[in-house]
Amino acid sequence: MDSPPAAQPTAPSPVSRLSRALLVAAFIAYAVFLMLHMGAHAGGSDSSGYLNSARLLGHGQTSVAQRIPASLEPKSFDSFTFIPLGFRPMPGARMAPTYPIGLPLALSTLAAISSWQVAPPFVMLVSALASVALMIPLGRAAGLPRGWSVFGALLFAASPLTTFMSLQLMSDIPATALATAAILCAWHSRAQRSWALLAGMGFAISVLIRPSNFLLLAPVAVCLGTDWRRWLLFGAGGLPGAVVQLAYNARAYNDPLSSGYGYGLSTKFSLSVIPATLAHYVQWLPVLLTPVGFFTLVLPWRGRHRRFTWVLTSWIIVIFGFYLSYFHTHETWWYLRFVLPAFPPFLVGGLWVLHLLWVSYGASRFTRPLLKRSLALAAGIVAFLHGAFWHHRLHAASIGQGEFIYPQTMDWARANLPSNAIILTLQTSGALQYYTDYAFIRWDALNADSFARVTAAAMHAHQPIFAILFPHEIEPVLQIHTTGHWTRFDAINHMTIWQWSPERT
């Protein structure tokens, strides 16, 4: 018997073509929005820490000499006195970055083929777009129709936390994108084993970016199952990343099993903060994820979807559970960035439950295509308005402009301060390390006695003393370091520059 003729592909309908065009247009608009608000600079502890580490890697280094004024004897000061935020002291008056190397490696690699001005915003833009786009195949893996999966991408993109963490140089969005990609690859390996190799590579990179992503081995294990060939491919993909991490640790910290990231980390966890963190989850997750996410709590545990339910559930539990006792998680809304890598399964799980409810109770009542499209449009508008309201309320899109104060202030310092100046700092210490060559001292590591020694040595060496301070730093500096007289020298927006002089006669 002759084989039946192959079915000819049908041309997409005008509505389908319009939907795709609108989706592409929305994605482009989102990319433009991010580019216009991007502020990927060396700023506070995290952003400056990643860029300082990236520049060291670009020079083939893992540590750098502390900038200790020649007139001072470092042994008589606290070990962090000359250490900028994002570094830890090392023997021989050197210092090493405390942050994981995944993001710095990406930055230094891209900077080598472009520039240090291009690499940070480009890495963040690509990470943000990838984390949103990956919501679509994640939804499809759960069995959601394409429209529902696109809606999940909209919910993730419209979250104030997604925007807030996409517009500054932080690891949360890259870690989320790589985690989602790794788990998706692991899931697809059930149909084609070669995906397990890519899953291992993505998993290793995600752990290099954020070590706590190692916990995502739980949902990966659910995906890979008991097939030893999949595990072998997964291990082969992840092995190079493990080698890189061990080699870096050995060189930077003199121990392959040591980590700058974990330096003093054990003190940051306490069972006593769990009630406050749980309350924080309940308060802010409906804002950042919309109430859709909470439908995840009733995911289906029967039938052919049970394994993917385990994937999503284990993904959520290991991340949210790990940071439940973390000291900082409950302190402010944007500290939920720590659990951002678990936002995708939270949203997809909620949409999955809603879709099952729709199929069971709603689809038969709303059969007209126009009515269905109207409902879908209304849902999209509500999600957009929810996100827009909370973006405005939380000033989520302003963080990029806020980060610009750091390079702006450093440009001013290079143009206006003597090259031999000693600068007291804390919040701007990482930016001073990255953008300038000035010697600086952490004011929080000084007391009245040690500050008196600094001023005496500086006067003897004819080195002027300045302080670059955020508003919240002014009072403690002026109160604690009372030897001599502080005069406001200049200001750049809310950043103030002060000059020290001996007591007036």
SVG drawing of the C-alpha trace seen along z (x, -y; Angstrom):
<svg xmlns="http://www.w3.org/2000/svg" viewBox="-21 -80 77 82">
<polyline fill="none" stroke="black" stroke-width="0.4" points="0.0,0.0 1.3,-3.4 2.1,-5.7 -0.4,-8.6 0.9,-11.9 2.6,-14.0 0.5,-16.7 1.2,-20.1 2.0,-22.7 -0.8,-25.2 -0.1,-28.9 -0.5,-30.8 -3.7,-32.6 -3.8,-36.4 -4.5,-36.4 -1.5,-34.1 0.7,-36.3 -0.5,-39.4 0.1,-37.7 3.6,-36.8 4.3,-40.3 3.0,-41.8 5.1,-39.4 8.3,-40.4 7.4,-44.1 6.8,-43.6 10.1,-41.9 11.9,-44.6 10.2,-47.3 11.2,-45.5 14.8,-45.4 14.7,-49.1 13.2,-49.9 16.1,-48.0 18.7,-49.7 17.3,-53.2 17.3,-52.5 20.5,-50.4 23.1,-51.4 25.6,-48.6 28.5,-50.4 30.9,-49.6 28.9,-50.9 28.3,-49.3 29.7,-46.1 28.2,-43.7 28.6,-45.6 32.1,-46.9 33.1,-43.5 32.1,-41.8 33.9,-44.3 37.0,-44.5 37.2,-40.7 36.6,-40.7 39.4,-43.1 41.8,-41.0 40.8,-37.9 41.4,-39.9 44.9,-40.6 45.4,-36.9 45.3,-37.8 43.3,-36.6 44.5,-39.0 45.9,-42.5 48.0,-44.6 46.1,-46.7 46.4,-50.5 48.1,-51.4 49.4,-55.0 53.2,-54.9 53.1,-56.9 51.1,-54.2 52.1,-50.9 49.2,-48.4 50.0,-46.0 48.8,-48.6 45.3,-48.8 42.3,-46.5 42.8,-43.9 39.9,-45.5 41.1,-49.1 42.5,-49.2 40.1,-46.6 37.3,-47.8 33.9,-46.2 33.9,-43.0 37.4,-41.9 38.9,-40.0 42.4,-40.4 45.1,-38.0 48.7,-37.5 51.4,-39.8 49.2,-43.0 47.1,-41.7 43.4,-41.2 41.2,-38.8 37.6,-39.2 34.9,-37.6 32.4,-37.1 31.9,-34.0 33.8,-34.0 31.0,-33.2 29.8,-36.7 33.4,-38.2 34.5,-35.5 31.7,-36.5 32.5,-40.2 36.3,-39.8 35.7,-37.5 33.4,-39.9 35.5,-42.9 38.5,-41.3 36.6,-41.4 34.7,-44.7 35.4,-47.1 34.8,-47.5 32.2,-50.0 30.2,-47.6 30.6,-44.3 28.6,-45.1 25.4,-46.4 25.5,-43.8 25.8,-40.9 22.9,-42.2 20.7,-42.9 21.3,-39.5 20.7,-37.8 17.4,-39.7 16.1,-39.0 17.1,-35.3 15.4,-34.9 12.2,-36.3 12.3,-34.3 13.0,-31.0 9.7,-31.4 8.0,-30.3 9.7,-26.9 9.4,-26.3 5.7,-26.9 5.5,-24.6 7.3,-21.9 4.5,-22.0 2.0,-21.5 0.8,-25.1 -0.4,-26.4 1.8,-29.0 -0.4,-31.9 -0.3,-30.9 3.4,-30.5 3.8,-33.9 1.6,-35.2 4.1,-33.7 6.9,-35.5 4.9,-38.8 4.4,-38.2 8.1,-37.6 9.1,-40.6 6.5,-42.8 7.8,-41.9 9.4,-44.9 12.1,-42.6 13.0,-41.4 13.4,-45.0 15.3,-46.1 17.9,-43.4 18.2,-43.7 19.2,-47.3 22.3,-47.0 25.3,-44.8 24.2,-41.9 24.3,-38.1 20.7,-37.4 19.3,-37.7 22.2,-35.8 21.9,-33.1 18.1,-32.8 18.6,-32.5 21.3,-29.8 19.3,-27.9 16.2,-27.9 18.2,-26.9 20.0,-24.0 16.7,-22.5 15.0,-22.8 17.9,-21.0 17.8,-18.3 14.1,-17.9 14.5,-17.6 17.2,-15.0 14.4,-12.5 13.5,-12.6 17.1,-13.0 20.0,-12.2 22.4,-14.7 20.5,-17.5 22.0,-16.2 25.5,-17.5 24.1,-21.0 22.3,-20.7 25.6,-19.9 27.3,-22.9 24.5,-25.2 24.3,-23.9 28.0,-24.4 28.0,-27.9 25.0,-28.8 26.9,-27.5 29.9,-29.5 27.7,-32.5 25.9,-31.7 27.1,-28.7 23.7,-28.2 22.4,-27.1 24.1,-23.8 20.9,-23.1 19.1,-22.9 20.7,-19.5 17.4,-18.3 15.1,-19.3 17.9,-18.2 17.9,-14.8 14.2,-14.5 14.6,-15.3 17.5,-12.9 15.9,-10.0 17.9,-6.8 19.4,-6.7 23.2,-6.5 24.0,-7.6 22.2,-10.9 24.1,-11.3 27.4,-10.6 26.7,-13.3 25.6,-15.7 28.8,-15.1 30.9,-15.5 29.2,-18.9 29.7,-20.1 33.2,-18.9 35.1,-21.8 33.2,-24.2 34.1,-22.3 37.8,-22.3 37.7,-26.0 36.2,-26.7 38.7,-24.5 41.7,-25.9 40.6,-29.5 40.0,-28.7 43.5,-27.2 45.1,-30.2 43.1,-32.9 42.6,-31.5 45.4,-28.9 42.9,-26.1 40.7,-24.5 37.9,-23.9 38.0,-27.5 35.7,-30.2 35.8,-34.0 32.0,-33.9 31.7,-31.8 34.0,-34.0 32.0,-34.5 28.8,-33.3 27.9,-30.8 27.1,-33.7 24.4,-34.9 22.0,-32.0 19.8,-31.7 16.6,-29.8 15.3,-32.9 14.6,-34.8 12.4,-32.1 9.1,-33.6 10.1,-37.1 11.1,-35.6 7.9,-33.7 5.9,-36.8 8.1,-38.6 7.3,-35.9 3.6,-36.3 3.7,-40.1 5.8,-40.5 5.4,-37.5 1.9,-38.5 3.3,-41.9 6.4,-40.6 4.7,-37.5 1.1,-38.6 -1.3,-36.2 -0.9,-33.8 2.2,-32.3 0.3,-31.0 -1.8,-28.6 1.5,-26.6 0.6,-25.3 -2.1,-23.1 -0.1,-21.6 -1.4,-18.3 0.3,-15.3 -1.4,-12.6 -1.2,-11.3 1.4,-11.9 2.2,-15.4 3.5,-14.1 7.2,-14.1 7.1,-17.7 5.3,-18.7 8.2,-17.2 10.6,-19.3 8.8,-22.6 8.2,-21.8 11.7,-20.7 13.0,-23.7 11.0,-26.1 11.6,-24.3 15.4,-24.1 15.8,-27.8 13.1,-29.3 13.9,-26.9 17.7,-27.6 17.1,-31.4 14.4,-31.0 17.0,-31.3 19.3,-33.7 19.6,-36.8 19.0,-39.4 16.1,-37.8 13.4,-39.5 15.0,-43.0 13.6,-44.6 11.5,-43.7 14.4,-43.6 16.3,-41.1 14.0,-38.6 16.5,-38.7 18.1,-35.7 15.1,-33.6 14.7,-35.0 16.1,-31.8 12.9,-30.1 10.5,-32.7 10.1,-30.9 8.7,-27.6 6.5,-29.6 4.9,-31.4 4.7,-28.5 3.3,-26.3 0.6,-28.8 -0.3,-29.2 -0.4,-25.4 -3.0,-25.1 -5.1,-28.0 -5.0,-26.4 -6.2,-23.1 -9.0,-24.9 -9.8,-26.7 -9.9,-23.5 -12.1,-21.9 -14.6,-24.7 -14.1,-27.7 -13.3,-26.5 -16.7,-25.0 -18.5,-28.2 -16.4,-30.6 -16.4,-29.0 -16.4,-32.0 -12.8,-32.9 -13.4,-36.6 -14.5,-36.2 -11.4,-34.1 -9.1,-36.7 -10.8,-39.4 -10.3,-37.6 -6.6,-37.0 -6.2,-40.7 -7.8,-41.7 -5.5,-39.4 -2.5,-40.8 -3.6,-44.4 -4.3,-43.6 -0.8,-42.0 0.8,-45.0 -1.0,-47.5 -0.2,-45.6 3.5,-45.6 3.4,-49.3 1.8,-50.3 4.4,-48.5 7.2,-49.7 6.2,-53.2 5.5,-52.6 8.9,-50.9 10.9,-53.0 12.1,-49.8 13.3,-51.4 15.3,-54.1 18.1,-52.0 20.2,-52.3 20.2,-56.0 21.0,-55.8 24.1,-53.7 25.4,-56.4 26.4,-58.4 29.4,-56.2 31.3,-56.7 30.2,-60.3 31.7,-60.9 34.9,-59.1 35.3,-61.3 34.9,-64.3 37.5,-63.0 40.1,-62.4 39.6,-65.9 39.5,-67.8 41.4,-65.9 45.2,-65.7 46.7,-62.4 48.3,-61.9 45.0,-62.3 43.9,-59.8 40.2,-59.2 38.0,-58.0 35.2,-55.8 33.0,-52.8 30.1,-52.6 32.3,-54.0 35.4,-51.9 34.8,-49.4 34.2,-52.2 37.4,-53.9 39.3,-50.7 37.8,-50.2 37.8,-53.8 40.7,-55.5 44.2,-55.0 43.6,-56.8 44.7,-55.3 41.7,-55.0 40.7,-53.9 37.5,-52.3 36.1,-54.8 34.2,-52.0 37.5,-50.2 38.8,-53.3 38.3,-54.5 39.4,-57.8 42.9,-56.4 43.5,-54.9 42.1,-58.0 44.5,-60.2 47.4,-58.0 46.1,-58.4 46.0,-62.2 49.4,-62.5 51.0,-60.3 49.2,-62.2 50.3,-65.6 53.8,-64.4 53.8,-63.2 51.8,-66.3 48.9,-64.2 45.5,-65.8 42.6,-63.8 39.2,-63.7 36.0,-61.7 33.4,-60.7 30.2,-60.0 26.6,-59.1 24.1,-60.9 23.8,-58.1 27.6,-58.0 28.1,-61.7 27.0,-61.6 29.0,-58.5 32.1,-59.9 31.8,-63.3 30.9,-61.9 33.5,-59.2 36.5,-60.9 36.4,-64.1 40.1,-64.8 40.6,-68.0 37.9,-69.7 35.8,-68.5 34.7,-71.0 32.2,-70.2 34.3,-70.5 31.8,-69.8 28.8,-67.6 27.6,-65.6 23.9,-65.2 23.4,-63.5 27.1,-62.4 29.2,-64.8 33.0,-65.3 34.5,-66.5 38.1,-67.7 39.8,-67.2 42.1,-69.8 43.8,-70.1 41.9,-71.9 41.6,-75.6 43.9,-77.8"/>
</svg>
